[in-house]
Amino acid sequence: MRLLPWLVSLMLPACAGTGIEGLPVPAPMDIARIERPASPNTALAGPAGMTPTPDLITPTYPVPASALYAAVRRMALGQPRTYLHIAYDGQMQLHFVVRSAWLNFPDLVLAQVQPDGADASRLVLYSRSVYGQSDLGVNRARLQAWLAALAAELRKPQEG
């Protein structure tokens, strides 16, 4: 372990781990009951009209929910320093840990896919910092990057 992350981990224990180490397994989250903290260290992407109001609006995706769920999983696992913490496949809910490059800070990202008829689906992404009062816009930038990467993933021809 590099010296600076090691020193940080003395005060912030979850920074000592790699991947999902040091973080409790999250329970399934009810996205209708997301309570965002007053601190500016979260970002929410979701469909228009969602409560709480999302920072970024996600479209209705013209693919079945199972296809969107698989695409979100592939896309997220292709992102730097991103680890699947747990998948609640029955609820189409994924929880990821994303580690910062420099100090190994863990952030948590929830992905929830919901069907919108047989051939369409919706997506909610909720990114939040484990530590810190402000995230300097990192969570919002991450969601913007993930949404762009997801759009590219959905344009790829699928095997099978």
C-alpha positions as CSV (number, residue, x, y, z in Angstrom):
1,M,0.0,0.0,0.0
2,R,1.3,3.5,-0.8
3,L,2.1,5.7,2.2
4,L,-0.5,8.4,1.8
5,P,-3.5,6.0,1.5
6,W,-2.2,4.0,4.4
7,L,-2.0,7.2,6.6
8,V,-5.5,8.1,5.5
9,S,-6.8,4.7,6.4
10,L,-5.7,5.2,10.0
11,M,-8.5,7.7,10.4
12,L,-10.9,6.4,7.7
13,P,-10.8,2.6,8.0
14,A,-12.7,1.8,4.8
15,C,-9.8,3.4,2.8
16,A,-7.5,0.6,3.9
17,G,-9.4,-2.1,1.9
18,T,-9.3,-3.0,-1.7
19,G,-12.4,-3.6,-3.8
20,I,-15.3,-4.1,-1.4
21,E,-13.2,-4.7,1.7
22,G,-14.0,-2.7,4.8
23,L,-17.6,-1.9,3.8
24,P,-20.8,-3.7,5.0
25,V,-22.9,-5.5,2.5
26,P,-25.8,-3.1,1.6
27,A,-29.4,-4.2,2.0
28,P,-31.7,-3.8,-1.0
29,M,-32.7,-0.1,-1.2
30,D,-36.2,1.2,-1.8
31,I,-35.5,3.9,-4.4
32,A,-38.9,5.5,-3.6
33,R,-37.5,6.2,-0.1
34,I,-34.1,7.6,-0.9
35,E,-33.2,10.2,1.7
36,R,-30.4,12.3,0.5
37,P,-28.2,14.0,3.1
38,A,-28.0,17.8,3.3
39,S,-24.3,17.5,2.4
40,P,-23.4,17.9,-1.3
41,N,-21.8,14.5,-1.6
42,T,-24.4,12.5,-3.6
43,A,-25.8,12.5,-7.1
44,L,-29.0,10.9,-8.3
45,A,-29.9,10.1,-11.9
46,G,-33.5,8.9,-12.6
47,P,-36.6,9.3,-14.7
48,A,-38.4,12.6,-14.9
49,G,-41.0,12.9,-12.2
50,M,-39.1,10.7,-9.7
51,T,-39.0,11.6,-6.1
52,P,-36.6,12.7,-4.8
53,T,-35.9,14.9,-7.8
54,P,-32.9,13.6,-9.7
55,D,-29.9,15.7,-10.6
56,L,-29.8,14.0,-14.0
57,I,-32.7,12.7,-16.0
58,T,-32.5,9.2,-17.5
59,P,-34.5,8.3,-20.6
60,T,-36.9,5.4,-21.0
61,Y,-34.6,2.8,-22.6
62,P,-36.2,0.9,-25.5
63,V,-35.0,-2.5,-24.3
64,P,-36.5,-5.0,-21.9
65,A,-35.5,-4.6,-18.3
66,S,-33.4,-7.8,-18.3
67,A,-31.3,-6.4,-21.2
68,L,-30.8,-3.1,-19.5
69,Y,-29.9,-4.8,-16.2
70,A,-27.2,-6.9,-18.0
71,A,-25.9,-3.8,-19.9
72,V,-25.6,-1.8,-16.7
73,R,-23.7,-4.6,-15.0
74,R,-21.3,-4.9,-18.0
75,M,-20.8,-1.2,-18.3
76,A,-20.2,-0.6,-14.6
77,L,-17.7,-3.5,-14.3
78,G,-15.8,-1.9,-17.2
79,Q,-15.3,1.3,-15.3
80,P,-12.0,2.0,-13.5
81,R,-11.7,0.8,-9.9
82,T,-15.3,-0.4,-9.8
83,Y,-16.3,-3.5,-7.9
84,L,-19.7,-5.3,-7.6
85,H,-20.6,-5.4,-4.0
86,I,-23.8,-7.3,-4.3
87,A,-26.5,-8.0,-6.9
88,Y,-30.1,-8.4,-6.0
89,D,-31.1,-10.0,-9.3
90,G,-34.7,-10.5,-8.3
91,Q,-35.1,-6.8,-7.7
92,M,-32.8,-5.9,-10.6
93,Q,-30.7,-3.9,-8.2
94,L,-26.9,-3.7,-8.2
95,H,-24.6,-2.2,-5.6
96,F,-21.0,-1.1,-6.5
97,V,-18.0,0.2,-4.7
98,V,-15.9,2.7,-6.7
99,R,-12.4,3.5,-5.3
100,S,-10.7,6.8,-5.9
101,A,-7.4,6.6,-7.7
102,W,-5.4,8.7,-5.3
103,L,-6.5,8.0,-1.7
104,N,-8.6,4.9,-2.2
105,F,-11.7,6.6,-0.9
106,P,-14.8,4.4,-1.4
107,D,-17.9,5.7,-3.0
108,L,-21.1,3.6,-3.3
109,V,-23.3,3.4,-6.4
110,L,-26.7,1.9,-6.6
111,A,-28.2,0.9,-9.9
112,Q,-31.9,0.0,-10.1
113,V,-33.6,-1.1,-13.3
114,Q,-37.4,-1.1,-13.6
115,P,-39.5,-2.5,-16.4
116,D,-41.7,0.0,-18.3
117,G,-43.8,-2.5,-20.3
118,A,-42.5,-5.5,-22.1
119,D,-39.9,-3.8,-24.3
120,A,-38.8,-0.7,-22.3
121,S,-37.2,0.0,-19.0
122,R,-36.1,2.8,-16.7
123,L,-32.9,3.3,-14.7
124,V,-32.0,4.9,-11.4
125,L,-28.4,5.5,-10.4
126,Y,-27.5,6.8,-7.0
127,S,-23.8,7.6,-6.3
128,R,-22.7,8.7,-2.8
129,S,-19.5,9.3,-0.9
130,V,-18.8,7.2,2.2
131,Y,-16.6,10.0,3.6
132,G,-16.5,13.7,3.3
133,Q,-18.8,16.7,3.4
134,S,-18.3,17.6,-0.3
135,D,-17.4,15.4,-3.2
136,L,-16.2,18.3,-5.5
137,G,-18.7,17.0,-8.1
138,V,-17.2,13.5,-8.4
139,N,-20.5,11.7,-7.9
140,R,-22.3,13.7,-10.6
141,A,-19.4,13.4,-13.0
142,R,-19.4,9.6,-12.4
143,L,-23.1,9.3,-13.2
144,Q,-22.7,11.4,-16.4
145,A,-19.8,9.1,-17.5
146,W,-21.7,6.0,-16.6
147,L,-24.8,7.1,-18.6
148,A,-22.6,7.9,-21.6
149,A,-20.9,4.5,-21.3
150,L,-24.2,2.8,-20.9
151,A,-25.5,4.4,-24.1
152,A,-22.4,3.1,-25.9
153,E,-22.9,-0.3,-24.4
154,L,-26.5,-0.5,-25.6
155,R,-25.4,0.4,-29.1
156,K,-23.0,-2.6,-29.3
157,P,-24.4,-5.6,-31.1
158,Q,-25.3,-8.3,-28.5
159,E,-24.3,-11.9,-29.0
160,G,-26.8,-14.7,-28.7
